Amino acid sequence: MKAIVSEKGQVTIPKAIRKRLGITPGVVLDFEASEGKLVGHKTLEHSPLDDVYGTLKLGEAVDDFVERIRGR
């Protein structure tokens, strides 16, 4: 499939590709040049780790925990 670059540098991604890749309005794409090609990647809206970050309850300071499991 082909697309024409506008004077503003804009390109319309063909509907079939948008549908296949789940690219919907508001999705952020990250572009890079690789071996003479333009490569676009969908970026994650948030990391899955964000959901669990800070949920581990050690019951002690992190430094104390690390010292206890590693030793001095």
mmCIF file of the N, C-alpha and C atoms, coordinates in Angstrom:
data_MODEL
# 
_entry.id   MODEL 
# 
loop_
_atom_site.group_PDB 
_atom_site.id 
_atom_site.type_symbol 
_atom_site.label_atom_id 
_atom_site.label_alt_id 
_atom_site.label_comp_id 
_atom_site.label_asym_id 
_atom_site.label_entity_id 
_atom_site.label_seq_id 
_atom_site.pdbx_PDB_ins_code 
_atom_site.Cartn_x 
_atom_site.Cartn_y 
_atom_site.Cartn_z 
_atom_site.occupancy 
_atom_site.B_iso_or_equiv 
_atom_site.pdbx_formal_charge 
_atom_site.auth_seq_id 
_atom_site.auth_comp_id 
_atom_site.auth_asym_id 
_atom_site.auth_atom_id 
_atom_site.pdbx_PDB_model_num 
ATOM 1   N N  . MET A 1 1  ? 0.833  -1.174  0.000  1.00 0.00 ? 1  MET A N  1 
ATOM 2   C CA . MET A 1 1  ? 0.000  0.000   0.000  1.00 0.00 ? 1  MET A CA 1 
ATOM 3   C C  . MET A 1 1  ? 0.873  1.231   0.000  1.00 0.00 ? 1  MET A C  1 
ATOM 4   N N  . LYS A 1 2  ? 0.399  2.246   -0.640 1.00 0.00 ? 2  LYS A N  1 
ATOM 5   C CA . LYS A 1 2  ? 1.159  3.478   -0.743 1.00 0.00 ? 2  LYS A CA 1 
ATOM 6   C C  . LYS A 1 2  ? 0.379  4.628   -0.139 1.00 0.00 ? 2  LYS A C  1 
ATOM 7   N N  . ALA A 1 3  ? 1.103  5.641   0.313  1.00 0.00 ? 3  ALA A N  1 
ATOM 8   C CA . ALA A 1 3  ? 0.495  6.875   0.810  1.00 0.00 ? 3  ALA A CA 1 
ATOM 9   C C  . ALA A 1 3  ? 1.382  8.023   0.375  1.00 0.00 ? 3  ALA A C  1 
ATOM 10  N N  . ILE A 1 4  ? 0.785  9.176   0.194  1.00 0.00 ? 4  ILE A N  1 
ATOM 11  C CA . ILE A 1 4  ? 1.531  10.356  -0.246 1.00 0.00 ? 4  ILE A CA 1 
ATOM 12  C C  . ILE A 1 4  ? 1.761  11.272  0.948  1.00 0.00 ? 4  ILE A C  1 
ATOM 13  N N  . VAL A 1 5  ? 2.977  11.755  1.073  1.00 0.00 ? 5  VAL A N  1 
ATOM 14  C CA . VAL A 1 5  ? 3.322  12.677  2.148  1.00 0.00 ? 5  VAL A CA 1 
ATOM 15  C C  . VAL A 1 5  ? 2.828  14.071  1.771  1.00 0.00 ? 5  VAL A C  1 
ATOM 16  N N  . SER A 1 6  ? 2.105  14.708  2.695  1.00 0.00 ? 6  SER A N  1 
ATOM 17  C CA . SER A 1 6  ? 1.583  16.054  2.434  1.00 0.00 ? 6  SER A CA 1 
ATOM 18  C C  . SER A 1 6  ? 2.693  17.092  2.613  1.00 0.00 ? 6  SER A C  1 
ATOM 19  N N  . GLU A 1 7  ? 2.382  18.349  2.269  1.00 0.00 ? 7  GLU A N  1 
ATOM 20  C CA . GLU A 1 7  ? 3.350  19.425  2.437  1.00 0.00 ? 7  GLU A CA 1 
ATOM 21  C C  . GLU A 1 7  ? 3.750  19.596  3.891  1.00 0.00 ? 7  GLU A C  1 
ATOM 22  N N  . LYS A 1 8  ? 2.871  19.223  4.810  1.00 0.00 ? 8  LYS A N  1 
ATOM 23  C CA . LYS A 1 8  ? 3.159  19.318  6.244  1.00 0.00 ? 8  LYS A CA 1 
ATOM 24  C C  . LYS A 1 8  ? 3.889  18.088  6.780  1.00 0.00 ? 8  LYS A C  1 
ATOM 25  N N  . GLY A 1 9  ? 4.186  17.129  5.928  1.00 0.00 ? 9  GLY A N  1 
ATOM 26  C CA . GLY A 1 9  ? 4.875  15.911  6.355  1.00 0.00 ? 9  GLY A CA 1 
ATOM 27  C C  . GLY A 1 9  ? 3.931  14.854  6.906  1.00 0.00 ? 9  GLY A C  1 
ATOM 28  N N  . GLN A 1 10 ? 2.651  15.022  6.677  1.00 0.00 ? 10 GLN A N  1 
ATOM 29  C CA . GLN A 1 10 ? 1.658  14.086  7.191  1.00 0.00 ? 10 GLN A CA 1 
ATOM 30  C C  . GLN A 1 10 ? 1.377  12.971  6.193  1.00 0.00 ? 10 GLN A C  1 
ATOM 31  N N  . VAL A 1 11 ? 1.084  11.794  6.744  1.00 0.00 ? 11 VAL A N  1 
ATOM 32  C CA . VAL A 1 11 ? 0.746  10.628  5.931  1.00 0.00 ? 11 VAL A CA 1 
ATOM 33  C C  . VAL A 1 11 ? -0.496 9.992   6.537  1.00 0.00 ? 11 VAL A C  1 
ATOM 34  N N  . THR A 1 12 ? -1.415 9.569   5.698  1.00 0.00 ? 12 THR A N  1 
ATOM 35  C CA . THR A 1 12 ? -2.585 8.831   6.179  1.00 0.00 ? 12 THR A CA 1 
ATOM 36  C C  . THR A 1 12 ? -2.263 7.346   6.130  1.00 0.00 ? 12 THR A C  1 
ATOM 37  N N  . ILE A 1 13 ? -2.394 6.699   7.280  1.00 0.00 ? 13 ILE A N  1 
ATOM 38  C CA . ILE A 1 13 ? -2.165 5.251   7.340  1.00 0.00 ? 13 ILE A CA 1 
ATOM 39  C C  . ILE A 1 13 ? -3.420 4.586   6.778  1.00 0.00 ? 13 ILE A C  1 
ATOM 40  N N  . PRO A 1 14 ? -3.260 3.711   5.787  1.00 0.00 ? 14 PRO A N  1 
ATOM 41  C CA . PRO A 1 14 ? -4.434 3.065   5.186  1.00 0.00 ? 14 PRO A CA 1 
ATOM 42  C C  . PRO A 1 14 ? -5.297 2.355   6.232  1.00 0.00 ? 14 PRO A C  1 
ATOM 43  N N  . LYS A 1 15 ? -6.616 2.421   6.028  1.00 0.00 ? 15 LYS A N  1 
ATOM 44  C CA . LYS A 1 15 ? -7.578 1.877   6.979  1.00 0.00 ? 15 LYS A CA 1 
ATOM 45  C C  . LYS A 1 15 ? -7.324 0.400   7.293  1.00 0.00 ? 15 LYS A C  1 
ATOM 46  N N  . ALA A 1 16 ? -6.992 -0.389  6.289  1.00 0.00 ? 16 ALA A N  1 
ATOM 47  C CA . ALA A 1 16 ? -6.762 -1.825  6.513  1.00 0.00 ? 16 ALA A CA 1 
ATOM 48  C C  . ALA A 1 16 ? -5.608 -2.050  7.499  1.00 0.00 ? 16 ALA A C  1 
ATOM 49  N N  . ILE A 1 17 ? -4.566 -1.242  7.381  1.00 0.00 ? 17 ILE A N  1 
ATOM 50  C CA . ILE A 1 17 ? -3.423 -1.375  8.287  1.00 0.00 ? 17 ILE A CA 1 
ATOM 51  C C  . ILE A 1 17 ? -3.798 -0.897  9.684  1.00 0.00 ? 17 ILE A C  1 
ATOM 52  N N  . ARG A 1 18 ? -4.506 0.247   9.765  1.00 0.00 ? 18 ARG A N  1 
ATOM 53  C CA . ARG A 1 18 ? -4.938 0.745   11.076 1.00 0.00 ? 18 ARG A CA 1 
ATOM 54  C C  . ARG A 1 18 ? -5.787 -0.294  11.797 1.00 0.00 ? 18 ARG A C  1 
ATOM 55  N N  . LYS A 1 19 ? -6.706 -0.904  11.059 1.00 0.00 ? 19 LYS A N  1 
ATOM 56  C CA . LYS A 1 19 ? -7.593 -1.897  11.660 1.00 0.00 ? 19 LYS A CA 1 
ATOM 57  C C  . LYS A 1 19 ? -6.805 -3.123  12.125 1.00 0.00 ? 19 LYS A C  1 
ATOM 58  N N  . ARG A 1 20 ? -5.912 -3.618  11.285 1.00 0.00 ? 20 ARG A N  1 
ATOM 59  C CA . ARG A 1 20 ? -5.136 -4.814  11.611 1.00 0.00 ? 20 ARG A CA 1 
ATOM 60  C C  . ARG A 1 20 ? -4.237 -4.604  12.827 1.00 0.00 ? 20 ARG A C  1 
ATOM 61  N N  . LEU A 1 21 ? -3.699 -3.377  12.967 1.00 0.00 ? 21 LEU A N  1 
ATOM 62  C CA . LEU A 1 21 ? -2.765 -3.096  14.063 1.00 0.00 ? 21 LEU A CA 1 
ATOM 63  C C  . LEU A 1 21 ? -3.433 -2.457  15.276 1.00 0.00 ? 21 LEU A C  1 
ATOM 64  N N  . GLY A 1 22 ? -4.730 -2.198  15.187 1.00 0.00 ? 22 GLY A N  1 
ATOM 65  C CA . GLY A 1 22 ? -5.427 -1.605  16.322 1.00 0.00 ? 22 GLY A CA 1 
ATOM 66  C C  . GLY A 1 22 ? -5.040 -0.157  16.567 1.00 0.00 ? 22 GLY A C  1 
ATOM 67  N N  . ILE A 1 23 ? -4.738 0.562   15.493 1.00 0.00 ? 23 ILE A N  1 
ATOM 68  C CA . ILE A 1 23 ? -4.389 1.974   15.612 1.00 0.00 ? 23 ILE A CA 1 
ATOM 69  C C  . ILE A 1 23 ? -5.673 2.781   15.522 1.00 0.00 ? 23 ILE A C  1 
ATOM 70  N N  . THR A 1 24 ? -6.045 3.377   16.632 1.00 0.00 ? 24 THR A N  1 
ATOM 71  C CA . THR A 1 24 ? -7.272 4.162   16.723 1.00 0.00 ? 24 THR A CA 1 
ATOM 72  C C  . THR A 1 24 ? -6.918 5.608   17.057 1.00 0.00 ? 24 THR A C  1 
ATOM 73  N N  . PRO A 1 25 ? -7.858 6.527   16.920 1.00 0.00 ? 25 PRO A N  1 
ATOM 74  C CA . PRO A 1 25 ? -7.562 7.922   17.259 1.00 0.00 ? 25 PRO A CA 1 
ATOM 75  C C  . PRO A 1 25 ? -7.021 8.045   18.681 1.00 0.00 ? 25 PRO A C  1 
ATOM 76  N N  . GLY A 1 26 ? -5.961 8.806   18.832 1.00 0.00 ? 26 GLY A N  1 
ATOM 77  C CA . GLY A 1 26 ? -5.349 9.015   20.141 1.00 0.00 ? 26 GLY A CA 1 
ATOM 78  C C  . GLY A 1 26 ? -4.183 8.099   20.437 1.00 0.00 ? 26 GLY A C  1 
ATOM 79  N N  . VAL A 1 27 ? -4.018 7.021   19.651 1.00 0.00 ? 27 VAL A N  1 
ATOM 80  C CA . VAL A 1 27 ? -2.883 6.119   19.859 1.00 0.00 ? 27 VAL A CA 1 
ATOM 81  C C  . VAL A 1 27 ? -1.605 6.864   19.493 1.00 0.00 ? 27 VAL A C  1 
ATOM 82  N N  . VAL A 1 28 ? -0.584 6.733   20.340 1.00 0.00 ? 28 VAL A N  1 
ATOM 83  C CA . VAL A 1 28 ? 0.695  7.395   20.097 1.00 0.00 ? 28 VAL A CA 1 
ATOM 84  C C  . VAL A 1 28 ? 1.621  6.429   19.366 1.00 0.00 ? 28 VAL A C  1 
ATOM 85  N N  . LEU A 1 29 ? 2.218  6.913   18.275 1.00 0.00 ? 29 LEU A N  1 
ATOM 86  C CA . LEU A 1 29 ? 3.177  6.117   17.514 1.00 0.00 ? 29 LEU A CA 1 
ATOM 87  C C  . LEU A 1 29 ? 4.565  6.708   17.710 1.00 0.00 ? 29 LEU A C  1 
ATOM 88  N N  . ASP A 1 30 ? 5.550  5.847   17.815 1.00 0.00 ? 30 ASP A N  1 
ATOM 89  C CA . ASP A 1 30 ? 6.941  6.252   17.952 1.00 0.00 ? 30 ASP A CA 1 
ATOM 90  C C  . ASP A 1 30 ? 7.641  5.848   16.662 1.00 0.00 ? 30 ASP A C  1 
ATOM 91  N N  . PHE A 1 31 ? 8.302  6.805   15.998 1.00 0.00 ? 31 PHE A N  1 
ATOM 92  C CA . PHE A 1 31 ? 8.951  6.531   14.714 1.00 0.00 ? 31 PHE A CA 1 
ATOM 93  C C  . PHE A 1 31 ? 10.462 6.519   14.867 1.00 0.00 ? 31 PHE A C  1 
ATOM 94  N N  . GLU A 1 32 ? 11.099 5.676   14.055 1.00 0.00 ? 32 GLU A N  1 
ATOM 95  C CA . GLU A 1 32 ? 12.557 5.650   13.987 1.00 0.00 ? 32 GLU A CA 1 
ATOM 96  C C  . GLU A 1 32 ? 12.967 5.278   12.570 1.00 0.00 ? 32 GLU A C  1 
ATOM 97  N N  . ALA A 1 33 ? 14.162 5.688   12.200 1.00 0.00 ? 33 ALA A N  1 
ATOM 98  C CA . ALA A 1 33 ? 14.714 5.304   10.897 1.00 0.00 ? 33 ALA A CA 1 
ATOM 99  C C  . ALA A 1 33 ? 15.601 4.093   11.128 1.00 0.00 ? 33 ALA A C  1 
ATOM 100 N N  . SER A 1 34 ? 15.381 3.047   10.355 1.00 0.00 ? 34 SER A N  1 
ATOM 101 C CA . SER A 1 34 ? 16.138 1.811   10.514 1.00 0.00 ? 34 SER A CA 1 
ATOM 102 C C  . SER A 1 34 ? 16.474 1.250   9.141  1.00 0.00 ? 34 SER A C  1 
ATOM 103 N N  . GLU A 1 35 ? 17.756 1.204   8.833  1.00 0.00 ? 35 GLU A N  1 
ATOM 104 C CA . GLU A 1 35 ? 18.240 0.652   7.568  1.00 0.00 ? 35 GLU A CA 1 
ATOM 105 C C  . GLU A 1 35 ? 17.535 1.285   6.368  1.00 0.00 ? 35 GLU A C  1 
ATOM 106 N N  . GLY A 1 36 ? 17.383 2.609   6.397  1.00 0.00 ? 36 GLY A N  1 
ATOM 107 C CA . GLY A 1 36 ? 16.778 3.324   5.285  1.00 0.00 ? 36 GLY A CA 1 
ATOM 108 C C  . GLY A 1 36 ? 15.260 3.224   5.223  1.00 0.00 ? 36 GLY A C  1 
ATOM 109 N N  . LYS A 1 37 ? 14.644 2.683   6.280  1.00 0.00 ? 37 LYS A N  1 
ATOM 110 C CA . LYS A 1 37 ? 13.193 2.537   6.315  1.00 0.00 ? 37 LYS A CA 1 
ATOM 111 C C  . LYS A 1 37 ? 12.640 3.311   7.505  1.00 0.00 ? 37 LYS A C  1 
ATOM 112 N N  . LEU A 1 38 ? 11.416 3.777   7.379  1.00 0.00 ? 38 LEU A N  1 
ATOM 113 C CA . LEU A 1 38 ? 10.713 4.416   8.482  1.00 0.00 ? 38 LEU A CA 1 
ATOM 114 C C  . LEU A 1 38 ? 9.920  3.342   9.201  1.00 0.00 ? 38 LEU A C  1 
ATOM 115 N N  . VAL A 1 39 ? 10.160 3.203   10.493 1.00 0.00 ? 39 VAL A N  1 
ATOM 116 C CA . VAL A 1 39 ? 9.491  2.172   11.285 1.00 0.00 ? 39 VAL A CA 1 
ATOM 117 C C  . VAL A 1 39 ? 8.697  2.862   12.392 1.00 0.00 ? 39 VAL A C  1 
ATOM 118 N N  . GLY A 1 40 ? 7.434  2.529   12.494 1.00 0.00 ? 40 GLY A N  1 
ATOM 119 C CA . GLY A 1 40 ? 6.582  3.088   13.541 1.00 0.00 ? 40 GLY A CA 1 
ATOM 120 C C  . GLY A 1 40 ? 6.134  2.006   14.499 1.00 0.00 ? 40 GLY A C  1 
ATOM 121 N N  . HIS A 1 41 ? 6.127  2.335   15.775 1.00 0.00 ? 41 HIS A N  1 
ATOM 122 C CA . HIS A 1 41 ? 5.695  1.398   16.810 1.00 0.00 ? 41 HIS A CA 1 
ATOM 123 C C  . HIS A 1 41 ? 4.629  2.065   17.668 1.00 0.00 ? 41 HIS A C  1 
ATOM 124 N N  . LYS A 1 42 ? 3.595  1.312   18.036 1.00 0.00 ? 42 LYS A N  1 
ATOM 125 C CA . LYS A 1 42 ? 2.631  1.828   18.996 1.00 0.00 ? 42 LYS A CA 1 
ATOM 126 C C  . LYS A 1 42 ? 3.327  1.875   20.350 1.00 0.00 ? 42 LYS A C  1 
ATOM 127 N N  . THR A 1 43 ? 3.101  2.965   21.084 1.00 0.00 ? 43 THR A N  1 
ATOM 128 C CA . THR A 1 43 ? 3.675  3.047   22.421 1.00 0.00 ? 43 THR A CA 1 
ATOM 129 C C  . THR A 1 43 ? 2.626  2.579   23.419 1.00 0.00 ? 43 THR A C  1 
ATOM 130 N N  . LEU A 1 44 ? 3.090  2.045   24.526 1.00 0.00 ? 44 LEU A N  1 
ATOM 131 C CA . LEU A 1 44 ? 2.173  1.625   25.574 1.00 0.00 ? 44 LEU A CA 1 
ATOM 132 C C  . LEU A 1 44 ? 1.626  2.861   26.276 1.00 0.00 ? 44 LEU A C  1 
ATOM 133 N N  . GLU A 1 45 ? 0.337  2.861   26.546 1.00 0.00 ? 45 GLU A N  1 
ATOM 134 C CA . GLU A 1 45 ? -0.253 3.980   27.268 1.00 0.00 ? 45 GLU A CA 1 
ATOM 135 C C  . GLU A 1 45 ? 0.311  4.040   28.678 1.00 0.00 ? 45 GLU A C  1 
ATOM 136 N N  . HIS A 1 46 ? 0.514  2.896   29.278 1.00 0.00 ? 46 HIS A N  1 
ATOM 137 C CA . HIS A 1 46 ? 1.184  2.813   30.575 1.00 0.00 ? 46 HIS A CA 1 
ATOM 138 C C  . HIS A 1 46 ? 1.809  1.436   30.671 1.00 0.00 ? 46 HIS A C  1 
ATOM 139 N N  . SER A 1 47 ? 2.812  1.338   31.469 1.00 0.00 ? 47 SER A N  1 
ATOM 140 C CA . SER A 1 47 ? 3.502  0.067   31.645 1.00 0.00 ? 47 SER A CA 1 
ATOM 141 C C  . SER A 1 47 ? 2.672  -0.846  32.541 1.00 0.00 ? 47 SER A C  1 
ATOM 142 N N  . PRO A 1 48 ? 2.614  -2.132  32.231 1.00 0.00 ? 48 PRO A N  1 
ATOM 143 C CA . PRO A 1 48 ? 1.913  -3.062  33.124 1.00 0.00 ? 48 PRO A CA 1 
ATOM 144 C C  . PRO A 1 48 ? 2.506  -3.055  34.531 1.00 0.00 ? 48 PRO A C  1 
ATOM 145 N N  . LEU A 1 49 ? 3.773  -2.674  34.642 1.00 0.00 ? 49 LEU A N  1 
ATOM 146 C CA . LEU A 1 49 ? 4.404  -2.607  35.959 1.00 0.00 ? 49 LEU A CA 1 
ATOM 147 C C  . LEU A 1 49 ? 3.846  -1.473  36.806 1.00 0.00 ? 49 LEU A C  1 
ATOM 148 N N  . ASP A 1 50 ? 3.286  -0.446  36.148 1.00 0.00 ? 50 ASP A N  1 
ATOM 149 C CA . ASP A 1 50 ? 2.686  0.662   36.891 1.00 0.00 ? 50 ASP A CA 1 
ATOM 150 C C  . ASP A 1 50 ? 1.568  0.168   37.812 1.00 0.00 ? 50 ASP A C  1 
ATOM 151 N N  . ASP A 1 51 ? 0.872  -0.885  37.408 1.00 0.00 ? 51 ASP A N  1 
ATOM 152 C CA . ASP A 1 51 ? -0.242 -1.403  38.195 1.00 0.00 ? 51 ASP A CA 1 
ATOM 153 C C  . ASP A 1 51 ? 0.208  -2.073  39.494 1.00 0.00 ? 51 ASP A C  1 
ATOM 154 N N  . VAL A 1 52 ? 1.434  -2.584  39.517 1.00 0.00 ? 52 VAL A N  1 
ATOM 155 C CA . VAL A 1 52 ? 1.908  -3.302  40.705 1.00 0.00 ? 52 VAL A CA 1 
ATOM 156 C C  . VAL A 1 52 ? 3.036  -2.584  41.441 1.00 0.00 ? 52 VAL A C  1 
ATOM 157 N N  . TYR A 1 53 ? 3.515  -1.480  40.877 1.00 0.00 ? 53 TYR A N  1 
ATOM 158 C CA . TYR A 1 53 ? 4.613  -0.748  41.503 1.00 0.00 ? 53 TYR A CA 1 
ATOM 159 C C  . TYR A 1 53 ? 4.209  -0.281  42.896 1.00 0.00 ? 53 TYR A C  1 
ATOM 160 N N  . GLY A 1 54 ? 5.049  -0.597  43.862 1.00 0.00 ? 54 GLY A N  1 
ATOM 161 C CA . GLY A 1 54 ? 4.811  -0.147  45.228 1.00 0.00 ? 54 GLY A CA 1 
ATOM 162 C C  . GLY A 1 54 ? 3.861  -1.016  46.024 1.00 0.00 ? 54 GLY A C  1 
ATOM 163 N N  . THR A 1 55 ? 3.460  -2.166  45.488 1.00 0.00 ? 55 THR A N  1 
ATOM 164 C CA . THR A 1 55 ? 2.499  -3.000  46.214 1.00 0.00 ? 55 THR A CA 1 
ATOM 165 C C  . THR A 1 55 ? 3.178  -4.009  47.137 1.00 0.00 ? 55 THR A C  1 
ATOM 166 N N  . LEU A 1 56 ? 4.479  -4.214  46.973 1.00 0.00 ? 56 LEU A N  1 
ATOM 167 C CA . LEU A 1 56 ? 5.201  -5.158  47.823 1.00 0.00 ? 56 LEU A CA 1 
ATOM 168 C C  . LEU A 1 56 ? 5.400  -4.543  49.196 1.00 0.00 ? 56 LEU A C  1 
ATOM 169 N N  . LYS A 1 57 ? 4.890  -5.213  50.213 1.00 0.00 ? 57 LYS A N  1 
ATOM 170 C CA . LYS A 1 57 ? 5.019  -4.745  51.590 1.00 0.00 ? 57 LYS A CA 1 
ATOM 171 C C  . LYS A 1 57 ? 6.070  -5.604  52.290 1.00 0.00 ? 57 LYS A C  1 
ATOM 172 N N  . LEU A 1 58 ? 7.203  -5.002  52.567 1.00 0.00 ? 58 LEU A N  1 
ATOM 173 C CA . LEU A 1 58 ? 8.295  -5.748  53.187 1.00 0.00 ? 58 LEU A CA 1 
ATOM 174 C C  . LEU A 1 58 ? 8.191  -5.775  54.706 1.00 0.00 ? 58 LEU A C  1 
ATOM 175 N N  . GLY A 1 59 ? 7.584  -4.781  55.278 1.00 0.00 ? 59 GLY A N  1 
ATOM 176 C CA . GLY A 1 59 ? 7.504  -4.724  56.731 1.00 0.00 ? 59 GLY A CA 1 
ATOM 177 C C  . GLY A 1 59 ? 8.792  -4.230  57.362 1.00 0.00 ? 59 GLY A C  1 
ATOM 178 N N  . GLU A 1 60 ? 9.726  -3.805  56.522 1.00 0.00 ? 60 GLU A N  1 
ATOM 179 C CA . GLU A 1 60 ? 10.998 -3.258  56.996 1.00 0.00 ? 60 GLU A CA 1 
ATOM 180 C C  . GLU A 1 60 ? 11.584 -2.373  55.902 1.00 0.00 ? 60 GLU A C  1 
ATOM 181 N N  . ALA A 1 61 ? 12.592 -1.596  56.243 1.00 0.00 ? 61 ALA A N  1 
ATOM 182 C CA . ALA A 1 61 ? 13.226 -0.719  55.259 1.00 0.00 ? 61 ALA A CA 1 
ATOM 183 C C  . ALA A 1 61 ? 13.891 -1.569  54.171 1.00 0.00 ? 61 ALA A C  1 
ATOM 184 N N  . VAL A 1 62 ? 13.924 -1.054  52.963 1.00 0.00 ? 62 VAL A N  1 
ATOM 185 C CA . VAL A 1 62 ? 14.510 -1.793  51.842 1.00 0.00 ? 62 VAL A CA 1 
ATOM 186 C C  . VAL A 1 62 ? 15.967 -2.143  52.126 1.00 0.00 ? 62 VAL A C  1 
ATOM 187 N N  . ASP A 1 63 ? 16.732 -1.189  52.659 1.00 0.00 ? 63 ASP A N  1 
ATOM 188 C CA . ASP A 1 63 ? 18.144 -1.466  52.965 1.00 0.00 ? 63 ASP A CA 1 
ATOM 189 C C  . ASP A 1 63 ? 18.280 -2.611  53.966 1.00 0.00 ? 63 ASP A C  1 
ATOM 190 N N  . ASP A 1 64 ? 17.413 -2.647  54.981 1.00 0.00 ? 64 ASP A N  1 
ATOM 191 C CA . ASP A 1 64 ? 17.446 -3.731  55.967 1.00 0.00 ? 64 ASP A CA 1 
ATOM 192 C C  . ASP A 1 64 ? 17.091 -5.067  55.316 1.00 0.00 ? 64 ASP A C  1 
ATOM 193 N N  . PHE A 1 65 ? 16.100 -5.059  54.441 1.00 0.00 ? 65 PHE A N  1 
ATOM 194 C CA . PHE A 1 65 ? 15.696 -6.283  53.743 1.00 0.00 ? 65 PHE A CA 1 
ATOM 195 C C  . PHE A 1 65 ? 16.842 -6.826  52.898 1.00 0.00 ? 65 PHE A C  1 
ATOM 196 N N  . VAL A 1 66 ? 17.472 -5.936  52.089 1.00 0.00 ? 66 VAL A N  1 
ATOM 197 C CA . VAL A 1 66 ? 18.559 -6.364  51.219 1.00 0.00 ? 66 VAL A CA 1 
ATOM 198 C C  . VAL A 1 66 ? 19.724 -6.890  52.043 1.00 0.00 ? 66 VAL A C  1 
ATOM 199 N N  . GLU A 1 67 ? 20.049 -6.220  53.136 1.00 0.00 ? 67 GLU A N  1 
ATOM 200 C CA . GLU A 1 67 ? 21.147 -6.683  53.991 1.00 0.00 ? 67 GLU A CA 1 
ATOM 201 C C  . GLU A 1 67 ? 20.820 -8.048  54.591 1.00 0.00 ? 67 GLU A C  1 
ATOM 202 N N  . ARG A 1 68 ? 19.560 -8.247  54.996 1.00 0.00 ? 68 ARG A N  1 
ATOM 203 C CA . ARG A 1 68 ? 19.158 -9.508  55.588 1.00 0.00 ? 68 ARG A CA 1 
ATOM 204 C C  . ARG A 1 68 ? 19.256 -10.655 54.601 1.00 0.00 ? 68 ARG A C  1 
ATOM 205 N N  . ILE A 1 69 ? 18.830 -10.441 53.335 1.00 0.00 ? 69 ILE A N  1 
ATOM 206 C CA . ILE A 1 69 ? 18.853 -11.554 52.381 1.00 0.00 ? 69 ILE A CA 1 
ATOM 207 C C  . ILE A 1 69 ? 20.227 -11.774 51.751 1.00 0.00 ? 69 ILE A C  1 
ATOM 208 N N  . ARG A 1 70 ? 21.045 -10.723 51.686 1.00 0.00 ? 70 ARG A N  1 
ATOM 209 C CA . ARG A 1 70 ? 22.389 -10.856 51.098 1.00 0.00 ? 70 ARG A CA 1 
ATOM 210 C C  . ARG A 1 70 ? 23.473 -11.089 52.148 1.00 0.00 ? 70 ARG A C  1 
ATOM 211 N N  . GLY A 1 71 ? 23.209 -10.646 53.329 1.00 0.00 ? 71 GLY A N  1 
ATOM 212 C CA . GLY A 1 71 ? 24.253 -10.679 54.362 1.00 0.00 ? 71 GLY A CA 1 
ATOM 213 C C  . GLY A 1 71 ? 25.116 -9.450  54.236 1.00 0.00 ? 71 GLY A C  1 
ATOM 214 N N  . ARG A 1 72 ? 26.004 -9.283  55.162 1.00 0.00 ? 72 ARG A N  1 
ATOM 215 C CA . ARG A 1 72 ? 26.864 -8.086  55.138 1.00 0.00 ? 72 ARG A CA 1 
ATOM 216 C C  . ARG A 1 72 ? 27.972 -8.234  54.160 1.00 0.00 ? 72 ARG A C  1 
# 
